């Protein structure tokens, strides 16, 4: 008997996938209520109330899978689960429709001043002229992030005869045509959009994406909407922009601090707010519960789960063998992702040498998940990586070869974008760890970890000195430096590492040098 503990409040309709399964026993009680039987449960279903800590996992010694009926997993110690071989699943798309609908409701309410007018009438007023709004027909909606929610929002905007302009580094021309949206850079979007809504994860790159500088690039009288993550729009910059009249109004479902305390934005009449309601519909709550319950049933039946957010269970012996290259391909995927900021057509990988005498598909999935990590608004992992790539019309290729480029084994990863192509060759050497030894046929040798600066330049005397002086003037200390070239006097590259993150102004200053054709900062996790 497979025992499932449903520790948080989930209505019976959300547990219907378990109906009729005589081999599955479902217990709906809190962790505290079954504290003496915790070691008996094989699965745990939670929402956000139950905190799945390392201490709780120590007591649930039979646990094999944890299902979170929702998008986030902030209440689950995922690393501890992974260490114990416990699969963690969530429901990343269960609230897609509810969030898209809520966002569009906020857009319409903002355009027609509905909350403000409602409050005035409830208070006895009747100020029709004061609350004259603006029509959505013919206006341009700028969508930053064209994942599932952005795509659904596009359908609703077009139904209101709005034009849609999208910015997403991974949106291909083919997919944009299918969605009937115009595309361009973020600055292009800011210049043409009457309404701008954000649907990206909160990362180092997206935090403060709309700040004092970028908001000034928007059209005068623009409306800003954030139903994604607090912090993507700088709250102080938004306040100042509304006060100055640059921004006509804003709709916020999320804040940096929730609930917001002493937030000046709440004092502005041009702001409409809701308490993080994007996923809060009866249907969404039911959908996410059913989705994760189905995942548990799949696990019981031996079918691969679709939305695992950690490594799927594989035999320990095999995992120990593939671990070095599993981490390496994820790192290479992240490295390439930060270079190719445009629509992607193809990701291909070639495994060379005598190490790969097993099914390498888990490595390919790890590569793709590493490429997408932090760049899209859903969690992409080894389980759903290929499906997500297919949704974005990205071709995935895998090949095994005897060619290892002078090493016992190596991987060659090639990314083909709309206008750019890039290839990286890498290996793992037991004594030295992971190494990238070629980039676009430039021979190089460096450890792919931490704060990295990639520079492509002309092979001329003094160029390296110029770079060193500029970095020294900015008080940036170089930890390591590697150079590579194809031929004397031609194109060359240098890869530098630092002990701390490279400031954006330093990258801009270096990029202004006529001898440097490419300047790119790369942030890679510890291996």
N, C-alpha and C positions, 0 to 999 in steps of 0.2 A: 504494500500500500504506500503510495507516494503522498506524503502529508504536506499540505499547504497552509501556512499561517497568514491570514489576512488581518494585519495588525492595525490598519487605519480604516476609517469609515468609507466603505464602498457599497453602493446599493446592489441588491440582488441582480438587477438587470445587467450590471457590469461584470457579473461572474457567470453569465450564461454559458461561456465555452466549457465550463466544468460539468455542466448538467449531463447526466447519462454516463459519466465516467466512473465506473465502479472501482477502478484502480486508483482513483484520486480522492483523498479525504480533505475537505476544506473546513478549516476552523477559523471562525471570525471572532477573535478576541485580541486584546492588547497584549503587548509583550509582558507586561507586569502580571496580567491575569494567568499567563501560562509559564511563569518564570521557572517552574520546576520541570516543565516538559520541553523547554526550548531545544534541547539536544535531539529531539525526535523529529524535528521538521526538516523537510527536504527543500522547501521553497518558502520565500517570504514576499508578500505583496504589501506595499506601502504607498502612501501619498507623501505628504511632507511632514506630518506630525511625528512619526517614528524616526528617531535618529539611529542610523545603523553605524555604530561605532566599532572600533577594534575590540572593545570589551564585550559588546554584545556578540560579535562574531566568535569570540572565544567560547561563548556558552552555546552557540548554535553549531555544534560540531558536525552535524549531518547535512548542513546547508549546501546546496548545489547551485541555486539560482535565486537572485533577488530581482523582483520586478517593481519598477517605480511607475505608478499610474500618473504620468506627467512627463514634461519635457526635461527639466533639470534633474540633477542627481546630487545637489549640494548637501543633502542630508545623509548621504551614503559615503562611507570611507572606501572609495573605489580601489585605491592601491592595496589596502588590506584585503579586499575581496580577491583581487587578482593574485596576490601572493598565496592565497589559500585555494586558488583554482575555482572560485565562485564566479559564475557569470552574472553580470549586471545588465539588465535590459530596461529600456524606457520606451516612451511612445512619442517619438519626435514629430510626427505629423498628425497626431490625433487632434490638435487644436488649430490646424492650418486654416480651416474655414472660419472658425470663430474669431481668430485674430484678424483675418482679412476683412471679415464683416465689421468687426469693431473699428478697425482702422478707417474703413470707408464711412462708417457712421460718424466718426470723429471729423473726417474731412467735410462731410455735408453739414454737420452741426456748426463747424467753424465758419464755413462759407455763409451760412444763413443766420448766424448769431443765435442759434436756438436756445442754448442754456441760459444766456443772458436775458433774452426776451422772456423765457419761461419764468425766471426768477422775478422779473419786473411785474409781469401780469399777476403772479401769485401774491405779490406785495401790494396789488391794487393799482398798478400803473398801466398805461396804454400808450406806449411811445413808438408808434409805427415808423416814423422817420428816422429815429435814432438807430433802429435795428435793421435798416435796409441792408440786404446782403449782396452777394455776387453769385452769378450763375456758374455752374461747373461746365456747362456745354461750351466747347471751344477753348477751354483753358488747358494748359499743359500740366500734367502730373509727373513730377520727377520721382522715380523710384530708385533708391540706392539699395541694391541687393535684390537679385532676381532669383531667389530660391523658390520654394513652394509657395510661401506667403506672398511674395512679390508677384509671382505668376498669377495667383488667384486674384490679387488686387487689380491686376491689369484687366482682367475680364470685366470686373465691376466698373472700372473707370471708363472702358470703351462703351459699356452699356449706357453710360451717361454722356456719351459723345465727347469725351475728353481725349486729348492727344496724350500719349504716354512716351516719356523719354526715360530710358533706363541706363544706369551705370552699374556694371558688374564686371570685374576683370575676367571672369570665367564665362561670360555670355558670348556664345559664338554667333556669327552672322546668320547662320542657318536657324538657330533657336530664336534669335531676335525676329527674324522674318516670320517664323511660325507664330510668335506671340503678337506680331504686328506692332512692334515698338521701335522707336528710333533709339540709337545708341551713340555714345561718345564718351569723352572724359568727364570727370566729376565737375570740372570747371564749365564744360559745355552744358551739363545738366543745370548747373546753378544759373547760367546765363539765360536759359529759355523757360525755366519752370515757374509756374504761378503757385503751385503747391509742391512741397517736397516732403516725402515720407521715407524713413529709414528702416531697413529690414536686414541688418547685418548682426553678426555676433559682436560683443564688446571685447576688443582685443587692443593690443598696443597701438595698432595702426588705426583703429576706428574710434578709440577714446578721444573725445574732443574733436571729432571729424568736422563738426560745424562749430567753429570758434570765432573769435573776434575777426580774424583775418578772412576766413572762408565765407562767413556770413556776408561780408561786404561785397563779395563777388556775386551774390544773388541779385535777382531783380528787386527793385524797390517795391515794397508792398507784398513781398512773398509771404506765404503761410508755411509753417514748419510743423510736421507731425512726427511724434516718436511713440510708437507702440511696441518697440523692440527691447532695448536695454537702456537703462538710465546711464547717462554719461556720454553717449554718442553725440548728443548736442550739449555743448558747454552751457550750463544753466546761467552763470553770471553773464556770459556773452549774449545769451538770448534775452535776458532782462534788459540789458543796455540797448540791444537792437530794437526791441519793442518800444522802449522809452523814446528812442530817437526817431521812430517811425520807419526805419529800414524794414522791419518785419511787421506785417499788419496784424498777425496773430499766430498763436500756436496751440496745438492740442497735444497733451501729454498724458500717457497712461502709465509711464514709468519715470522714476526719479533716481538720482544717485543715492539718496537716503530715503528709505521707505519705512514707515510713512514720513513724508517731508516735514521737517521741524524748522520753524523760523525761515522758511523759504520765501524770498521776496517775490518770486513768480506768482505766488498765490494771491498777491495783492493787486495784480493787474487784471483789468476787465477784459483785455484781449486774449487772455489765456483760458482755455477750458481743460479740465482735468478729470481723470477717473482713477480709481484706486487699483491699478494693475489688473484690469478686467479682461484683457485680451483673450485669455483662455477660459474665462469664467462663463460658460454656458452649460446648461444641463446636457446638451448633446455632446459637447467636448468632453465633459467629465465622464460621461458614459462611454464615449469612443476610446478614451485613453485606458479606461479600466478594461474594456473588452479586448483592446489591442494587446495589453501585457498579459492578460489571462490566456489569450491564444498563444502567446510566446511560451508560457509555461507548459501548455498542452503540447506544443511542438517539441519542447525539450524532453518531455516525458516519452513522446513517441520516437525520439531519436532523430527528429528533423532539425536541421540547423536553424537557430533563431535569427531573426532579421534585423534586430535593433540592439545588439550587444554593444555596450560602450567600452568594454575591455576585451582582452584577448580571448577568443573562443577556446574552449577546452581542447587540448591536443595532448597526446601521450608525452609524459615528462621527458622520456629519453629523446624523442624527436625534437622537443622544444629546446633542450639543452644544445642540440646540434645546430639548430637554425637560429638560435638567439643572436649571435653576432651579426649575421646577415639580415635578420629581421629588423634589428635596430638600424643597421646601415642603410637599408633601402628606404626606411621611413625618413631618415636624415637627408638622404639624397632627394627624396620627394619634396621635403620642406625647402631645401636649398633651391631647387628648380622653381618651385612655386613662387618664391620671392623674386625670381628673375623675370618670369614670363607673366606679366600683369596684363593679359589680354585673353580673348577667347581661345580655348584649347581644342584642337582637332584630334590629336593622337598622343597617347603615352605608350611607349614601347620599352621593353626591357629584355636584355639578352644575358643569360646566365652562362658563364664560361668556366671550364675547369672541372676538377674531379670531386668537388664538394657537393654538387647538386644532383645526388643520386636518389632524390625523393621528389614528391609532388611539390613543386615550387609555387603553386597557386597562392598559398598563404603569404609568401613573400611579395607576390605581385599585388595582392590586396593590401598588404601593409604599405607598399610603395604608394598606391593610389590614395590611401587614407592619409598618409603623411603629406601628400601633395595638397589635399583639400583642407587639412586641419587648420583651424583659425581663419579660414577665408570664406566660409559659407555659414549660413544661419542655422544649420542642423549639424548634429554630430555624425561625422562620417568615420566608419571604422572598418576593420577587416571583413566584417560580415556584410555590410551594405555598400562597400566602396564601389564595386563593379556595377551594381544597380544604379547608384547615384551618377556614375560616369555615363552610363547608358542614357539616363534621363537628360543629360546635357550633351548628348550626341558625340561623346568622346570615344574614339576607338582605342581599345586596349590590346596591345600585342605582347606576346611572351614567346621567347625562343631559348633553347638550350644548345650550347655549342661547346666544342673542345677548345676553342680559342680563349685564352685567359690573359693575353698581353704580357707574358713574362712572369705572371704570378701563378700560384697553385690554383687560385680561383678568383673570379672578378665578376662585377656586374656592370653593364653598360645601359644607361637609361637615356632615352631620347624623348624630348617634348617638342611637338609640332604645334605652333600656334597659328593665329590668323596671318601674322607677318613675320614671326620670329621662330627660329628653330635652335634648340640647344641640346647638347649631348654631354653627359658626365660619365666618366669611368671611375670606378671605385673598387676597393678590395678591403679585406680584413686580414691583418697579419697578427698572429697570436702574440708575438713579442711587442708589437707596436700599436695594436688596436686598429681602428678604422682609418682608411686613407682615401682621399680623392687624388687620383694621379693623372687625370686629364680632363680638361674642359674645352669642348669644341676643338679637339686635336692639339690644344696647347698643353705641353707636358708640364706638370706641376706635381707637388707632393705636399699635402697638408692634412692636418687632423681636423675634421669637420665638426667643430663644437664652439659654442660661445659667440662672442661678438666679432664678426668677420667683415672685412672691407675688401671688396673685389674691384680691381681697376684694370681696364683694358687701355693700352696706350701704344704710342709709336716707340719702337726700340731705338732710342737716341741717347747719347751721353747727357747726363744731367737730369733726366726725367725723374729717376728715383730720388735724387737729391731734392728736387722741387717738392715732391710729395712729402718727404721727411721733414723739410723745413716748414711747410704749411701745417703739418700735424704738430710739430714742435711749437710753433707760434701759438697754436690753440691749446697747448699744454696737454696733448694727447700722447700717451706713452705707448709705443709699439711693443707688443709682447713677442710676436714672431713675424717673419716676413719670408715669403717664397715667391720666386719669379719664374716665368716660363715663356718660351717663344717657339715659333715654328722655324724661323730663319733670321739671320742677322740683319738688322735694319728694317725689319717688317713689323707686323703687329706683334704685341707682347702683352702678357698679363702679369699682375702681381696680386698676391693674396696676403693680407695682413690681418693679424688678430690683436685684440685689445682686452684689457682686464675689465673694461666697462663699456657700456653702450656708446656708440658714436653719435653725437648730436646731429640733428638734421642740418643745422647751419654749417657744420663742418663738411657734410656731404655736398651741400650746395656750393660751398667755396671751392672745393676740389673740382667739382664738375665744371666750373667756369674756366678751368685751365685749358688752353687750346691743345695741349699735348695729350690730354686724357679724353678718350672717346666714350668710355663707360665708367661710371662710378656708382657702385651699388653696395649698400649696407645689408648684411645678412645676419639674422639672429637664429642660432640653432641651439636646441636643448642639449643638456649634458648627455653624453653617450651612456 
